């Protein structure tokens, strides 16, 4: 479908096992997302990858009053996409959390290198439906999905391509319930029709 894009949320080294803020089993989303990338490439549909791209000093970090350890600092190895994620050359990368006072949970706070906000990019391309996977279910995936729904964009969440942090037990389940309640559909990759 010409009006559908794949949105891969924050599959970065710092959010995977061994990183500064690891999501349990975070790297297990990669093989499923690679299959999704392949399908979207074959269909000629856009592939968008969001990333946390924080400055060294950020109120997002515990050292400066936030709640998180330092992670995904611009141009560090931790901020790089997972090495096994096969993003194509023409994938569109959008960055968020770049200001000292920005948390940047939602991909809708992200911009391309030339400053185009994600929402403007989607409108330019006529995208009315997003297929979403990535990290973490209860934070950036949740915020990105809710941000899309608020803007009238249909959302399919790839259940097998997300993992949560669960700072409080059950956070991920609650996030999924909230996404569904607001109108998102939970699907497997097989259920996504790109014809």
N, C-alpha and C positions, 0 to 999 in steps of 0.2 A: 504494500500500500504506500502510495507516494506521500501520504500525510503522516507517516509513522517514523519515529527516530528511536534509536537505542541510546539510553542515558546510563553511563557507567559511573557510579558515584565513588570517588575516593579510594580506589584500589591501589593504595600506596604502601611502600615498605613499612612505614612507621605503624600502620594499622594491621600489619600481618605479623604472625609469630616471629619473635626476635626483634620486633620494632619497639619504638619508645612507648607506644600506646596500643598494644596488640589486641585485636578482636579475636577471641578464641576461634580457632579454625578459619580465620579470615582468608587465608590463602586458598581455601577449598572452593571459593567462588570463582576462581580463575578459569578452571577447565570449562565450566558451564558458560561463563562469559565469552570465552574464546569460540565456543560453538555459536553463540548468539552473534558475535562479530562476523563470523563466516557467513551466517544466514543473511545478515543485514547487508554485507558486502555484495553477496550474490544478487540481492534484490535491488541493489543500487540505493539503499536507504541510508540516511545520515547516521553517523556514529559520533556521539559526544561523550567526552570523558571529563568529569569535574575533578578538581584536586584542591586540597587544603594547601595554601601557599602563604604561610605566616611569616611575618618579620621576626627577627630575633627577640625583640621586645613586643609583647602583646598582652593585653589584659585578659586574653583567652587562657593564658598560662598561669599556673598556681603561683609562680614566683612574682607575678604582677597583679595578683588579686583574683585570678580566674580559678577554674576547677581542674584543669588538666596539666599533666606534665608537658614539658616542651616537646613538640612534635611537628613534623612537616614544615620545617623552616626552609624558606626559599633557597633553591639551588643546593640542597643537601641530599645525601643518599637516601635519607629517610623520607624525603618528599617525592622521590622518584616513583613512577608507577612500578608495580610488581614486575620483576624481570620476565616472568612467564606470560604476562598479559600481552596478547598479540594485537596491539593497537595498529591499525593501518596508517600509512603515511598521511592519508587525507582525513583522519579523525580530527574532530574539532575539540581542542582542549580549552576548558574554561576554568579560571582560577578564582578562589574565594578566600576570605579571611586575611586579605592582604594589608588592611589598615591596622594600626596599633590598637584600635578599639573595636575591631570587628571580630565577632565569633565565626561567622561564615558557616553556619550549619547547612543552609539550603543552597542547592545549586543555582537557585534563582537569585542569589546574591553574587553569583560568579559572573566574570566577564572574560571575553577573549583577550588575546594580547593587544589587539587594537582598541580595546575598551568597550566592545559591543556587549551589552547585557544578554544573558541567556534568553530571556523572554523575547527581546527584539530579534535575535537570531532565529528563534523558532517561528516567529510570525513571518519573517522574510522568506523562510523556506516552506511556509504553508503547513507546518507541523501541527496536527491536532491531537496526536496520540503519542504517548511516550511509553516505551518498554524499559523498565528500570531494574537494575541490579547493582550490587556493590556493598559498601560498608559505611556506617554500621546501621543495622535495621532500626535501632531505637534512637538514633541521632540524625546523621546526615541523610540517610535514605528516607526516614520519616519526614524530615523537614522539606526535602526536595519533592517528595510525593504530594504532601499537603500543599506546598507552594504551587505545584502544577494544577492540582484540583481547584484551588482558589482562583486560578486564571482560566478555568473552563477547559483545561486540557484533560483528555481521557488518559488514565494511567493503568497499565498492566504491570504488576510487580512480579518479577521472576522469583518465586518462592525458593527455588533451589540455588539461586545466585545471590543470596543475602545472608549475612550473619550479624548477630547483635553483640553488644558489650555486656548488657544486663548488669549495670552498676547496682541496681536493685533487682533481685530475682523477679522474673516475669516482665521486665521492661519491654523486651522484644515482642512478647505476645500481646501486651497492651498496645504497643505501637502498631502492630499489624491489625488489631481490632479497630483502632482509631482510623487507620488508612481505609479499611473496608467500609466503615461506617460513613466516611466522607465520600465514598464512591469509587475507590480503587478496586481493581479486581486482582486477586492472587491467582497466578497461573504458573504452569510449567512452560519451558521453552517450546515443547511440542505443540502446545495449545495456541501459540502465537501464529496468526495467519498473516503472511506478508504478500499474498498474491494480489 
